[in-house]
Amino acid sequence: MAIIDSQPPAATRGKKIDIQELSLVYDGGEEAVQALSGVSLSVEEGSFTCIVGPSGCGKTTLLRTIAGLESPDAGRILVNSEPITEPGLDRGMVFQEYALFPWRTVRGNIRFGLERPDCGCADCESRVDELVDLVGLDGFEDHYPKALSGGMKQRVGIARAIAPDPEILLMDEPFGSVDARTRDRLHAELLDIWAATDQTIVFVTHDIDEAVRLADKIVVMEADPGRVQSTRTVSLPRPRNRTDTAFVEVVADIRAELGEPVETR
């Protein structure tokens, strides 16, 4: 699949996700852990937002709360102006671990995303065919996960998450366990999928280069407790090259904000 050569229309259609003063505390037995504290941010419809920050800053907790898998102790999350109280078909999630069913083929794993009473899909088999083509797995439909590479497994995970055609795709470090070359290819393919589906994507990563390559907006979080340190718009044209001066400068700015060493070239 080719990298898109132009950015989808600017996300000027209003808020898709509105996070308001969100706080969440994990009961750690003798000592409670404040995972999130007063997190507020908005995600525009059709945009690609990346969340970065150090370990323990609550990136994954925030994503899981948007998915409805965690319940906040204070604050709220609105999707399309409606409060989130539980998981829903409007939000698909891709995990870092592939989480595929080893006894199901590629088709079977993708089809799992449609096996719900309120699927609303007129022809599920055609939908699976469409998704197999979209993620570039033609010819591997009948393979089991053990016969797939890491990158191919993650493509299956993406296809399964978007099978019910969710409005929002939530991704938790989905490419963290693949090699650099495969990651670059998956970045290009994900941008193609985003352009084709017009979904709103929220993507958690610890890799600043990855965030700058993918995102319209980057949310920088800090830890102890997890909260938003800053947000910034990335207006670089796509496709983005890591060696371009403007790209390097954005990465360096974020590294400096996080107190990480800045590479010199």
RODODREN-525886 format. One record per residue: y, x, z of N, C-alpha, C in turn. Coordinates in pm, 1 decimal. Last residue first. Layout:
<recs>
- Y, X, Z, Y, X, Z, Y, X, Z $
...
</recs>
This chain:
<recs>
- 1614.3, 2252.1, 1478.7, 1555.9, 2277.2, 1347.0, 1634.4, 2385.7, 1277.2 $
- 1512.6, 2175.6, 1810.6, 1611.7, 2231.0, 1718.0, 1543.0, 2265.4, 1588.4 $
- 1433.3, 1894.1, 2008.0, 1389.2, 1999.9, 1920.1, 1505.5, 2047.5, 1832.1 $
- 1519.0, 1835.3, 2336.0, 1555.2, 1803.9, 2197.7, 1515.8, 1922.2, 2110.6 $
- 1334.5, 1714.1, 2614.6, 1382.3, 1827.6, 2534.4, 1410.0, 1785.3, 2391.2 $
- 1463.4, 1409.4, 2764.3, 1355.0, 1487.8, 2705.3, 1413.2, 1606.8, 2630.0 $
- 1631.9, 1220.5, 2870.8, 1618.2, 1347.1, 2941.2, 1504.5, 1432.4, 2890.8 $
- 1686.4, 997.3, 2733.0, 1568.7, 991.7, 2819.7, 1546.7, 1120.4, 2897.6 $
- 1901.6, 1086.4, 2585.5, 1921.8, 976.4, 2680.0, 1808.0, 967.8, 2780.4 $
- 1774.9, 1274.7, 2425.8, 1873.7, 1319.6, 2524.5, 1897.3, 1211.8, 2629.7 $
- 1621.3, 1104.8, 2267.3, 1556.2, 1204.5, 2353.5, 1652.4, 1250.5, 2463.6 $
- 1825.2, 970.0, 2134.3, 1737.8, 895.3, 2225.3, 1666.2, 990.9, 2319.6 $
- 1940.2, 1180.3, 1985.6, 2022.1, 1101.4, 2078.5, 1935.2, 1029.5, 2181.8 $
- 1724.3, 1262.5, 1827.3, 1780.8, 1354.0, 1927.0, 1864.5, 1278.5, 2030.4 $
- 1692.0, 1038.6, 1660.3, 1583.6, 1080.4, 1749.9, 1638.8, 1168.4, 1861.4 $
- 1937.6, 1049.7, 1525.5, 1904.4, 933.2, 1607.5, 1794.9, 968.7, 1707.9 $
- 1914.7, 1298.6, 1394.9, 2020.7, 1277.1, 1493.2, 1991.9, 1157.5, 1583.9 $
- 1702.8, 1261.1, 1218.9, 1689.2, 1360.8, 1325.4, 1793.4, 1337.7, 1434.5 $
- 1823.2, 1071.6, 1047.2, 1703.2, 1037.8, 1124.3, 1689.7, 1131.1, 1243.8 $
- 2028.0, 1222.9, 933.8, 2061.0, 1104.1, 1012.7, 1943.7, 1062.0, 1100.2 $
- 1881.3, 1425.9, 796.9, 1972.1, 1459.3, 906.6, 2001.1, 1339.1, 996.1 $
- 1535.2, 1381.8, 728.5, 1674.5, 1351.2, 697.5, 1762.4, 1375.3, 820.5 $
- 1276.4, 1407.6, 807.6, 1352.4, 1531.5, 791.3, 1498.7, 1506.7, 756.3 $
- 1159.4, 1157.8, 812.4, 1181.0, 1226.3, 940.5, 1266.1, 1352.1, 928.7 $
- 1290.5, 901.6, 621.0, 1227.9, 1033.0, 616.3, 1262.0, 1108.7, 743.6 $
- 1234.5, 562.2, 547.8, 1301.6, 662.0, 629.3, 1220.1, 790.8, 632.2 $
- 1286.6, 346.8, 259.9, 1201.2, 417.0, 356.6, 1275.8, 531.6, 424.9 $
- 1565.0, 205.3, 445.7, 1422.5, 232.4, 431.1, 1389.6, 262.3, 285.5 $
- 1866.5, 329.7, 601.0, 1795.8, 259.4, 493.9, 1647.7, 297.6, 492.4 $
- 1956.7, 286.4, 942.5, 1915.1, 377.6, 835.5, 1841.1, 299.4, 727.3 $
- 2038.7, 149.2, 1163.1, 2081.8, 97.7, 1033.3, 2045.0, 189.9, 917.7 $
- 1939.8, 45.0, 1457.9, 1905.7, 151.9, 1364.5, 1935.0, 98.7, 1224.4 $
- 2114.5, -25.6, 1756.1, 2076.3, -70.4, 1623.1, 2048.4, 51.2, 1535.6 $
- 2004.9, -0.6, 2092.9, 2081.0, 53.0, 1980.8, 2026.1, -1.1, 1849.7 $
- 2036.5, -36.7, 2444.6, 1981.7, -84.7, 2317.5, 2067.8, -27.5, 2206.7 $
- 1939.4, 104.7, 2762.0, 2033.4, 83.9, 2652.1, 1961.1, 17.0, 2536.4 $
- 1777.6, 47.2, 2982.2, 1879.2, 152.2, 2993.5, 1984.2, 135.5, 2884.1 $
- 1623.0, -213.1, 3141.8, 1680.7, -169.2, 3015.5, 1791.3, -68.7, 3041.8 $
- 1362.6, -118.3, 3376.6, 1481.2, -194.3, 3336.7, 1536.9, -136.5, 3207.3 $
- 1132.6, -72.0, 3629.7, 1151.9, -84.8, 3486.2, 1271.9, -172.4, 3453.2 $
- 1280.6, 93.2, 3923.7, 1189.1, 2.2, 3853.7, 1219.9, -4.4, 3704.2 $
- 1112.4, 290.6, 3755.5, 1135.1, 289.4, 3901.8, 1264.6, 222.5, 3944.6 $
- 1246.8, 387.7, 3428.3, 1143.6, 350.1, 3524.8, 1197.8, 345.3, 3667.5 $
- 1409.7, 250.8, 3136.1, 1393.3, 351.9, 3239.7, 1301.2, 297.5, 3348.4 $
- 1409.2, 196.0, 2780.3, 1388.1, 153.4, 2918.6, 1377.5, 273.4, 3011.3 $
- 1573.3, 107.1, 2491.2, 1535.3, 221.6, 2574.7, 1526.0, 174.0, 2718.7 $
- 1506.3, -54.3, 2202.3, 1538.2, -80.3, 2342.4, 1485.2, 37.3, 2423.5 $
- 1624.8, -52.8, 1879.0, 1543.9, 19.9, 1976.5, 1596.9, -10.0, 2116.1 $
- 1605.9, -237.8, 1578.9, 1670.6, -218.8, 1709.4, 1573.3, -148.6, 1801.8 $
- 1454.5, -199.7, 1356.1, 1594.0, -241.8, 1337.7, 1672.5, -214.8, 1465.1 $
- 1203.8, 65.4, 1340.0, 1280.2, -41.8, 1404.8, 1415.7, -72.6, 1341.8 $
- 1044.9, 278.0, 1229.6, 1009.7, 138.3, 1210.3, 1121.3, 38.9, 1240.5 $
- 1146.2, 531.7, 1284.8, 1096.0, 503.2, 1150.9, 1082.4, 353.0, 1126.9 $
- 1204.4, 513.2, 1552.2, 1314.8, 527.8, 1457.7, 1268.4, 498.8, 1315.5 $
- 944.4, 495.3, 1660.1, 1039.9, 386.8, 1679.4, 1152.6, 393.5, 1576.7 $
- 837.4, 743.5, 1588.5, 776.3, 621.1, 1538.8, 875.0, 505.0, 1548.7 $
- 999.4, 913.9, 1738.4, 1000.1, 922.8, 1592.0, 943.9, 794.4, 1529.8 $
- 918.4, 840.0, 1995.8, 1053.9, 808.5, 1950.9, 1065.0, 816.1, 1799.4 $
- 645.7, 702.9, 2130.9, 680.1, 798.0, 2026.0, 817.1, 761.5, 1966.5 $
- 557.8, 508.6, 2285.6, 617.0, 620.3, 2359.1, 670.5, 724.5, 2261.7 $
- 612.5, 160.3, 2205.6, 565.2, 294.0, 2171.8, 628.0, 395.9, 2266.3 $
- 581.7, -177.3, 2113.7, 595.1, -80.7, 2223.2, 538.9, 54.0, 2178.7 $
- 745.6, -407.7, 1924.0, 650.3, -296.6, 1914.1, 678.7, -197.7, 2026.4 $
- 779.7, -716.2, 1788.2, 819.3, -637.8, 1905.8, 709.0, -534.6, 1927.1 $
- 880.7, -886.7, 1499.1, 788.5, -789.4, 1558.4, 854.1, -721.4, 1678.3 $
- 874.0, -1184.7, 1328.9, 951.1, -1108.9, 1427.3, 853.3, -1016.3, 1498.5 $
- 774.9, -1198.4, 981.4, 755.5, -1222.0, 1123.8, 855.5, -1141.9, 1206.6 $
- 761.1, -1191.3, 706.8, 889.3, -1226.6, 768.6, 873.6, -1260.9, 916.8 $
- 545.5, -1112.6, 550.0, 527.7, -1226.6, 640.2, 657.6, -1275.8, 703.2 $
- 620.9, -894.8, 393.1, 548.6, -1005.6, 330.3, 546.2, -1130.5, 417.4 $
- 740.8, -719.4, 570.7, 820.1, -771.0, 459.3, 755.4, -894.2, 397.2 $
- 518.9, -670.1, 735.4, 639.4, -731.7, 790.5, 725.0, -794.2, 680.7 $
- 355.7, -537.8, 553.0, 311.7, -665.7, 610.4, 431.0, -741.6, 666.9 $
- 510.1, -308.0, 509.8, 479.0, -397.7, 398.8, 438.9, -536.0, 449.4 $
- 504.5, -200.0, 764.9, 633.0, -241.5, 708.8, 613.7, -333.4, 588.7 $
- 231.0, -143.0, 779.9, 289.1, -242.0, 870.2, 424.5, -290.9, 818.0 $
- 207.9, 56.6, 586.6, 139.8, -70.4, 565.7, 196.5, -179.7, 656.1 $
- 357.1, 262.9, 701.6, 395.6, 208.3, 570.9, 334.0, 71.2, 549.3 $
- 207.9, 302.3, 936.6, 348.7, 265.3, 943.2, 391.2, 198.7, 812.5 $
- -33.9, 387.2, 829.0, -28.0, 257.2, 895.2, 116.3, 209.5, 913.6 $
- 39.6, 639.3, 736.3, -6.4, 537.9, 640.4, 1.9, 398.5, 701.7 $
- 101.8, 764.2, 977.6, 203.9, 750.4, 874.2, 166.4, 641.7, 774.3 $
- -150.3, 756.0, 1101.4, -38.3, 683.0, 1159.5, 72.0, 661.9, 1055.8 $
- -297.8, 930.4, 944.7, -333.0, 788.1, 944.3, -218.5, 705.2, 998.9 $
- -165.4, 1165.6, 1019.1, -166.7, 1123.0, 878.7, -199.2, 974.6, 867.6 $
- -210.5, 1181.6, 1297.8, -74.8, 1170.0, 1244.3, -73.4, 1119.4, 1100.7 $
- -485.5, 971.4, 1416.1, -422.8, 1098.1, 1381.3, -290.8, 1075.1, 1308.4 $
- -471.1, 716.7, 1674.8, -509.6, 764.8, 1542.1, -434.5, 894.0, 1512.0 $
- -385.2, 601.9, 1909.4, -512.5, 674.0, 1912.9, -559.2, 722.1, 1776.3 $
- -147.1, 461.5, 1872.2, -148.4, 576.8, 1961.1, -274.7, 659.7, 1955.9 $
- -89.7, 237.1, 1735.7, -132.2, 352.8, 1656.7, -143.8, 479.0, 1740.8 $
- -1.9, 37.9, 1911.6, -123.1, 14.3, 1832.5, -175.1, 136.4, 1758.5 $
- 157.7, -13.9, 2151.3, 115.6, 120.2, 2110.0, -7.2, 114.1, 2020.2 $
- 127.1, -333.3, 2115.9, 131.6, -242.3, 2230.0, 71.5, -107.1, 2191.4 $
- 304.9, -583.5, 1961.8, 218.0, -468.2, 1936.7, 236.5, -364.7, 2047.1 $
- 335.8, -912.9, 1858.0, 357.9, -821.7, 1969.2, 256.8, -707.7, 1958.4 $
- 491.0, -1116.7, 1633.1, 380.4, -1022.7, 1645.8, 417.4, -920.0, 1752.1 $
- 572.9, -1456.1, 1590.2, 604.6, -1330.4, 1658.1, 478.1, -1245.8, 1665.8 $
- 467.8, -1669.0, 1460.5, 606.9, -1637.3, 1431.2, 643.7, -1499.1, 1484.2 $
- 135.2, -1637.5, 1325.1, 230.0, -1650.0, 1437.0, 371.3, -1614.8, 1392.4 $
- -95.8, -1709.9, 1157.0, 42.3, -1707.4, 1109.0, 141.9, -1725.4, 1223.0 $
- -348.7, -1668.9, 1247.9, -292.8, -1803.3, 1266.5, -147.2, -1815.2, 1221.9 $
- -366.7, -1385.0, 1174.3, -445.1, -1489.1, 1106.0, -387.7, -1629.3, 1126.5 $
- -250.7, -1180.4, 1308.7, -161.9, -1260.3, 1224.6, -235.2, -1372.1, 1151.3 $
- -466.5, -1071.7, 1448.2, -350.7, -1121.3, 1522.8, -261.9, -1211.0, 1437.6 $
- -636.2, -990.9, 1241.8, -681.1, -1096.2, 1334.1, -561.9, -1156.3, 1409.0 $
- -481.1, -787.0, 1127.9, -514.9, -906.5, 1049.1, -558.4, -1021.0, 1138.7 $
- -479.0, -604.6, 1341.6, -354.0, -664.0, 1294.6, -381.9, -791.9, 1217.8 $
- -752.3, -541.7, 1356.2, -684.3, -600.8, 1470.8, -553.5, -667.6, 1432.0 $
- -787.5, -424.3, 1106.7, -859.9, -547.9, 1137.5, -791.2, -619.4, 1254.0 $
- -630.4, -200.7, 1148.0, -591.6, -296.9, 1044.5, -661.4, -430.7, 1067.0 $
- -783.1, -70.5, 1337.2, -655.0, -126.8, 1379.1, -601.3, -223.6, 1274.9 $
- -1001.4, 2.3, 1182.7, -1021.2, -89.8, 1295.0, -888.8, -152.9, 1336.3 $
- -878.4, 185.1, 1013.4, -931.8, 60.8, 957.6, -955.2, -41.7, 1068.1 $
- -817.0, 391.8, 1191.8, -710.9, 321.2, 1122.1, -756.8, 189.0, 1064.3 $
- -1075.8, 472.3, 1270.5, -981.8, 416.7, 1367.1, -870.4, 338.0, 1300.3 $
- -1321.5, 354.8, 1027.4, -1237.7, 456.0, 1090.5, -1142.9, 388.9, 1189.6 $
- -1631.3, 172.2, 1063.3, -1491.3, 182.3, 1024.2, -1421.1, 298.5, 1093.5 $
- -1878.5, 116.2, 1156.6, -1872.9, 184.0, 1027.8, -1728.9, 207.0, 980.8 $
- -1845.6, -32.1, 1383.8, -1899.3, 103.0, 1399.2, -1891.9, 183.9, 1270.4 $
- -1762.7, -290.4, 1288.5, -1666.4, -193.5, 1341.3, -1718.9, -50.3, 1352.1 $
- -1937.0, -356.7, 975.6, -1919.1, -375.8, 1119.4, -1826.2, -266.8, 1173.9 $
- -1852.0, -494.9, 656.2, -1880.5, -380.3, 742.2, -1858.5, -419.1, 887.8 $
- -1773.8, -686.0, 480.8, -1901.5, -706.1, 549.1, -1942.1, -587.8, 635.2 $
- -1530.5, -596.2, 372.6, -1536.3, -724.9, 441.7, -1662.1, -742.1, 526.1 $
- -1461.7, -380.9, 227.2, -1514.8, -353.3, 361.1, -1536.2, -481.9, 441.2 $
- -1349.1, -464.9, -3.9, -1468.7, -383.8, -15.3, -1532.8, -351.2, 117.9 $
- -1021.0, -455.6, 121.2, -1111.8, -505.8, 18.3, -1229.2, -409.8, 1.3 $
- -830.0, -393.0, 306.0, -969.8, -370.4, 342.5, -1066.9, -433.6, 243.0 $
- -544.8, -425.9, 318.2, -607.4, -322.1, 237.2, -750.7, -291.1, 272.2 $
- -420.4, -634.0, 438.9, -433.6, -510.7, 518.0, -514.4, -403.3, 445.9 $
- -432.7, -826.2, 233.7, -303.4, -786.4, 288.3, -311.9, -654.7, 364.2 $
- -707.3, -868.2, 196.2, -628.6, -804.9, 90.5, -497.4, -750.2, 145.5 $
- -763.7, -993.4, 436.5, -837.0, -872.7, 400.2, -760.1, -794.8, 293.4 $
- -598.6, -1217.7, 407.6, -567.2, -1116.6, 508.7, -640.2, -985.7, 481.9 $
- -723.9, -1360.1, 204.2, -583.6, -1321.0, 188.5, -549.0, -1207.8, 284.7 $
- -970.4, -1411.9, 322.9, -962.6, -1331.2, 200.9, -821.8, -1276.4, 180.8 $
- -883.9, -1581.0, 530.4, -944.6, -1451.2, 562.6, -938.9, -1359.7, 441.5 $
- -796.7, -1796.8, 375.4, -701.2, -1726.1, 460.6, -755.7, -1588.3, 498.4 $
- -1033.6, -1881.7, 266.4, -930.6, -1829.6, 177.0, -826.7, -1750.4, 255.3 $
- -1151.3, -1970.1, 503.5, -1212.6, -1860.3, 429.3, -1112.7, -1799.4, 331.0 $
- -987.0, -2185.5, 582.0, -992.7, -2063.4, 662.9, -1051.4, -1945.6, 585.2 $
- -785.5, -2398.8, 461.6, -900.9, -2327.9, 405.6, -910.4, -2191.7, 473.4 $
- -591.4, -2507.3, 629.7, -664.8, -2594.1, 537.4, -790.5, -2527.3, 483.9 $
- -532.4, -2458.2, 963.9, -554.9, -2386.9, 838.8, -642.1, -2470.9, 746.4 $
- -496.9, -2547.6, 1219.8, -411.5, -2603.5, 1116.2, -427.0, -2537.2, 981.4 $
- -594.1, -2480.6, 1479.7, -565.3, -2378.0, 1380.9, -470.6, -2429.4, 1272.6 $
- -664.4, -2611.3, 1711.4, -536.6, -2643.4, 1650.7, -494.4, -2539.2, 1548.1 $
- -914.2, -2504.0, 1787.4, -903.7, -2643.6, 1742.9, -774.5, -2674.9, 1669.7 $
- -988.7, -2187.4, 1643.9, -926.4, -2264.9, 1751.5, -904.8, -2407.0, 1700.5 $
- -1041.1, -1944.7, 1486.8, -1141.7, -2031.9, 1545.9, -1086.5, -2103.0, 1668.7 $
- -878.4, -1755.1, 1382.5, -861.6, -1891.4, 1331.7, -953.3, -1992.0, 1400.3 $
- -949.3, -1511.4, 1481.0, -813.5, -1555.6, 1506.3, -786.1, -1697.3, 1460.7 $
- -1199.6, -1477.5, 1371.2, -1190.8, -1518.3, 1511.3, -1051.1, -1569.7, 1544.1 $
- -1166.4, -1367.9, 1122.7, -1179.3, -1513.1, 1130.9, -1169.7, -1564.4, 1274.3 $
- -1170.4, -1098.5, 1180.7, -1045.3, -1159.9, 1137.2, -1051.5, -1310.6, 1155.3 $
- -1442.3, -1072.1, 1249.9, -1337.5, -1040.8, 1347.1, -1204.7, -1104.2, 1309.0 $
- -1565.6, -1148.0, 1009.4, -1589.7, -1223.6, 1131.4, -1484.6, -1198.4, 1237.2 $
- -1478.8, -950.6, 830.2, -1444.9, -1091.7, 807.1, -1458.3, -1172.5, 936.0 $
- -1598.5, -727.4, 956.4, -1453.7, -733.3, 936.7, -1409.8, -878.4, 917.9 $
- -1857.7, -874.5, 1168.5, -1807.8, -795.0, 1057.3, -1655.2, -798.6, 1053.5 $
- -1953.9, -857.7, 1511.7, -1892.7, -930.0, 1399.8, -1847.7, -831.1, 1292.2 $
- -2037.1, -706.3, 1718.6, -2139.7, -784.8, 1651.1, -2084.2, -867.1, 1533.9 $
- -1810.4, -594.2, 1830.2, -1899.8, -507.2, 1753.2, -2006.8, -583.6, 1676.6 $
- -1493.5, -719.8, 1810.8, -1628.1, -760.2, 1849.5, -1728.9, -680.5, 1766.3 $
- -1225.2, -499.7, 1905.1, -1301.1, -575.2, 1804.9, -1437.6, -612.2, 1861.0 $
- -1035.9, -349.0, 2044.9, -1078.4, -478.6, 2098.4, -1147.2, -564.9, 1993.0 $
- -883.3, -115.6, 2015.8, -908.3, -199.5, 1899.2, -957.1, -338.7, 1937.3 $
- -612.7, -50.4, 2233.1, -756.1, -46.6, 2210.5, -788.2, -148.7, 2100.9 $
- -353.9, -152.1, 2202.3, -381.4, -12.6, 2169.4, -530.7, 7.7, 2145.9 $
- -339.3, -482.3, 2047.5, -350.9, -390.7, 2160.5, -376.4, -248.4, 2113.0 $
- -137.5, -733.2, 1929.3, -223.3, -622.5, 1887.0, -221.0, -519.2, 1998.6 $
- -91.5, -1084.4, 1935.3, -80.9, -955.5, 2003.3, -184.0, -857.2, 1950.9 $
- 122.2, -1354.8, 1834.5, 0.4, -1277.6, 1818.3, 17.5, -1141.5, 1881.8 $
- 259.8, -1659.0, 1909.8, 268.0, -1516.7, 1942.0, 131.0, -1451.6, 1927.0 $
- 203.0, -1917.5, 1858.0, 325.8, -1867.2, 1796.0, 344.1, -1718.2, 1820.2 $
- -10.0, -1988.4, 2008.4, -38.1, -1944.5, 1872.0, 86.3, -1893.6, 1800.2 $
- 38.8, -1856.8, 2343.5, 48.3, -1960.1, 2241.1, 23.6, -1902.4, 2103.1 $
- 18.4, -1822.4, 2705.5, -0.1, -1774.6, 2567.7, 8.1, -1889.8, 2468.2 $
- 287.4, -1971.6, 2906.3, 147.1, -1937.5, 2880.3, 135.1, -1881.0, 2739.5 $
- 555.4, -2015.6, 2923.9, 478.3, -2033.7, 3046.7, 332.6, -1992.5, 3030.7 $
- 875.2, -1971.2, 2802.2, 735.5, -1929.2, 2788.6, 665.8, -1944.9, 2922.8 $
- 1117.3, -2222.8, 2713.9, 1061.7, -2125.1, 2808.1, 914.0, -2097.4, 2783.8 $
- 1286.3, -2229.7, 2399.9, 1190.9, -2294.5, 2489.5, 1129.7, -2191.8, 2583.2 $
- 1436.7, -2100.8, 2209.1, 1508.8, -2173.7, 2314.3, 1418.1, -2249.9, 2410.4 $
- 1251.9, -1950.0, 2073.3, 1310.6, -2066.6, 2006.1, 1374.2, -2161.8, 2108.4 $
- 1153.9, -1856.8, 2384.5, 1122.4, -1838.3, 2243.0, 1165.4, -1965.3, 2171.5 $
- 1268.7, -1709.3, 2679.7, 1276.5, -1822.3, 2589.0, 1236.4, -1777.5, 2449.2 $
- 1177.2, -1612.3, 2998.2, 1176.3, -1574.4, 2857.4, 1177.3, -1702.2, 2774.7 $
- 1345.8, -1556.8, 3315.5, 1263.5, -1631.4, 3221.0, 1274.3, -1572.7, 3081.7 $
- 1364.7, -1483.2, 3673.1, 1409.9, -1481.7, 3535.7, 1317.2, -1560.0, 3444.6 $
- 1090.4, -1362.0, 3871.7, 1226.3, -1414.2, 3857.7, 1267.2, -1401.7, 3712.2 $
- 832.1, -1298.3, 3839.1, 871.2, -1347.1, 3971.2, 1011.9, -1403.9, 3969.8 $
- 647.0, -1387.6, 3538.9, 753.2, -1317.7, 3611.5, 777.7, -1378.1, 3749.0 $
- 312.6, -1350.9, 3450.0, 414.3, -1446.7, 3494.5, 521.1, -1373.6, 3575.3 $
- 141.9, -1248.6, 3153.4, 191.9, -1218.8, 3287.5, 299.9, -1321.1, 3321.8 $
- 92.3, -1354.4, 2910.1, -23.1, -1303.0, 2984.2, 12.8, -1261.1, 3126.3 $
- 289.6, -1422.7, 2737.7, 244.6, -1525.8, 2829.7, 124.4, -1484.7, 2911.4 $
- 407.6, -1234.1, 2579.7, 285.5, -1297.3, 2528.0, 238.5, -1413.3, 2614.7 $
- 605.5, -1148.1, 2750.6, 645.0, -1223.5, 2630.6, 524.9, -1297.9, 2573.6 $
- 436.3, -1010.7, 2921.8, 508.1, -1127.3, 2971.9, 559.2, -1212.4, 2856.1 $
- 349.3, -803.6, 2763.2, 250.9, -900.5, 2809.5, 317.6, -1026.9, 2865.2 $
- 592.1, -666.3, 2736.6, 526.4, -723.7, 2619.4, 426.5, -831.3, 2660.2 $
- 636.0, -587.2, 3003.2, 732.9, -672.9, 2934.6, 669.1, -741.4, 2814.5 $
- 414.1, -421.0, 3040.3, 431.2, -541.6, 3123.1, 527.4, -638.9, 3057.0 $
- 472.7, -216.8, 2859.7, 358.2, -304.1, 2834.4, 367.6, -431.6, 2916.2 $
- 708.7, -113.6, 2987.8, 705.6, -153.2, 2846.8, 593.8, -252.9, 2819.3 $
- 751.2, -13.6, 3245.1, 727.5, -155.9, 3228.3, 723.2, -205.1, 3085.0 $
- 764.0, 252.5, 3295.7, 892.1, 182.9, 3286.7, 875.1, 34.2, 3257.9 $
- 536.9, 408.2, 3300.3, 571.4, 336.7, 3421.2, 702.2, 260.5, 3415.7 $
- 649.0, 667.3, 3088.9, 536.4, 597.2, 3149.9, 582.0, 530.6, 3279.4 $
- 975.2, 608.4, 2936.5, 872.9, 689.3, 3002.9, 758.7, 603.4, 3055.9 $
- 1032.8, 433.3, 2621.3, 1066.6, 472.1, 2758.0, 952.8, 548.9, 2820.3 $
- 1096.5, 167.9, 2384.3, 1053.7, 302.6, 2421.0, 1094.4, 330.9, 2565.0 $
- 1035.5, -87.5, 2163.7, 1067.2, -60.0, 2303.6, 1010.7, 76.5, 2338.7 $
- 1167.3, -209.6, 1857.4, 1078.6, -117.4, 1928.2, 1130.1, -95.8, 2070.3 $
- 1182.0, -486.6, 1644.9, 1235.2, -423.5, 1765.5, 1129.7, -332.7, 1826.4 $
- 1267.6, -627.0, 1359.3, 1164.5, -534.6, 1407.4, 1226.5, -457.3, 1523.0 $
- 1338.5, -979.0, 1293.4, 1372.9, -838.5, 1314.7, 1251.3, -759.0, 1360.8 $
- 1307.8, -1251.7, 1273.7, 1275.8, -1171.0, 1157.8, 1302.2, -1023.5, 1173.2 $
- 1557.1, -1321.1, 1511.6, 1452.1, -1373.7, 1424.7, 1433.5, -1283.1, 1303.3 $
- 1623.8, -1073.5, 1760.8, 1666.2, -1162.2, 1654.4, 1547.5, -1203.3, 1567.1 $
- 1599.0, -1067.9, 2101.1, 1534.2, -1020.9, 1979.1, 1565.6, -1121.5, 1869.4 $
- 1778.0, -958.9, 2391.0, 1745.2, -1059.4, 2291.0, 1684.5, -992.2, 2169.0 $
- 1748.4, -900.6, 2745.6, 1769.3, -856.3, 2608.2, 1733.3, -970.1, 2514.4 $
- 1716.1, -795.3, 3074.5, 1777.1, -893.8, 2985.0, 1794.2, -831.2, 2846.7 $
- 1557.2, -744.7, 3375.8, 1555.8, -711.0, 3233.0, 1614.3, -826.0, 3152.0 $
- 1541.6, -721.5, 3660.0, 1661.5, -767.7, 3593.6, 1669.8, -734.5, 3446.2 $
- 1278.0, -512.6, 3663.3, 1387.9, -555.8, 3748.5, 1508.9, -593.7, 3663.3 $
- 925.5, -464.9, 3675.5, 1045.3, -497.1, 3598.8, 1153.3, -546.4, 3693.8 $
- 756.1, -372.2, 3879.9, 733.2, -331.5, 3741.7, 855.8, -353.1, 3654.7 $
- 739.9, -270.6, 4187.3, 838.8, -343.0, 4107.3, 826.7, -294.1, 3962.8 $
- 461.2, -304.3, 4381.7, 520.3, -223.2, 4275.0, 614.7, -310.8, 4193.2 $
- 386.0, -297.0, 4732.1, 415.4, -370.0, 4609.4, 484.8, -277.2, 4510.5 $
- 135.4, -164.7, 4927.9, 267.8, -137.4, 4872.0, 284.3, -213.0, 4741.1 $
- -108.7, -255.4, 5007.2, -18.1, -207.4, 5111.1, 123.9, -188.9, 5058.6 $
- -131.6, -428.3, 4725.7, -198.2, -421.0, 4854.6, -98.8, -380.1, 4961.4 $
- 45.5, -445.9, 4515.1, -44.5, -331.4, 4520.9, -116.5, -317.6, 4653.1 $
- 151.1, -687.7, 4322.3, 107.4, -673.1, 4460.5, 4.1, -562.2, 4467.4 $
- 417.7, -632.1, 4108.7, 272.8, -630.5, 4124.4, 239.7, -607.8, 4271.9 $
- 690.2, -824.1, 4007.9, 637.7, -734.5, 4110.9, 486.7, -747.2, 4115.1 $
- 948.7, -864.9, 3779.1, 806.2, -886.3, 3806.8, 758.6, -779.9, 3904.5 $
- 1226.5, -1024.9, 3623.5, 1174.0, -933.8, 3725.0, 1028.5, -968.3, 3752.4 $
- 1478.7, -1081.0, 3386.8, 1335.5, -1085.7, 3415.8, 1297.1, -981.4, 3520.5 $
- 1723.9, -1184.4, 3277.1, 1712.3, -1136.6, 3416.0, 1567.6, -1138.8, 3465.0 $
- 1591.1, -1322.2, 3000.2, 1702.3, -1340.8, 3092.3, 1665.3, -1297.4, 3234.2 $
- 1539.9, -1292.9, 2663.4, 1487.3, -1252.2, 2793.6, 1603.6, -1246.5, 2892.1 $
- 1468.8, -1462.1, 2385.5, 1582.0, -1441.9, 2476.5, 1526.1, -1415.8, 2616.4 $
- 1379.6, -1443.7, 2051.8, 1334.4, -1423.5, 2189.6, 1456.9, -1393.4, 2275.1 $
- 1545.9, -1511.7, 1843.4, 1409.2, -1562.2, 1844.1, 1353.2, -1556.7, 1985.4 $
- 1883.3, -1581.7, 1780.6, 1784.3, -1528.4, 1873.3, 1648.2, -1594.2, 1851.6 $
- 1991.3, -1569.1, 1429.7, 1996.0, -1607.3, 1569.4, 1881.7, -1550.0, 1650.7 $
- 1980.1, -1468.4, 1179.9, 1943.3, -1608.3, 1195.3, 1937.8, -1650.7, 1341.4 $
- 2010.7, -1221.5, 1082.6, 2133.3, -1288.1, 1126.2, 2107.1, -1434.9, 1154.8 $
- 1870.6, -953.3, 1003.5, 1832.9, -1062.1, 1095.0, 1958.6, -1124.3, 1153.7 $
- 1902.2, -885.7, 656.6, 1944.8, -861.8, 795.4, 1915.0, -982.6, 881.6 $
- 1612.0, -892.5, 450.5, 1746.0, -941.4, 481.8, 1779.5, -923.0, 628.9 $
- 1423.6, -582.2, 461.4, 1433.5, -727.0, 451.8, 1573.3, -772.1, 491.0 $
- 1515.2, -285.9, 284.4, 1501.7, -354.7, 412.1, 1507.3, -504.6, 390.5 $
- 1317.4, -138.0, 29.8, 1441.2, -201.2, 74.4, 1414.4, -276.0, 202.6 $
- 1077.0, -44.6, -32.2, 1190.4, 37.1, -73.1, 1322.7, -28.5, -41.3 $
- 785.9, -16.2, 169.0, 889.7, -100.7, 111.9, 1011.4, -15.3, 79.9 $
- 523.5, 194.0, 66.4, 629.9, 169.3, 162.6, 735.3, 80.9, 96.1 $
- 226.4, 47.7, -70.5, 346.8, 128.0, -82.7, 445.4, 94.6, 27.8 $
- -119.2, 83.4, 0.0, 0.0, 0.0, 0.0, 124.6, 87.2, 0.0 $
</recs>
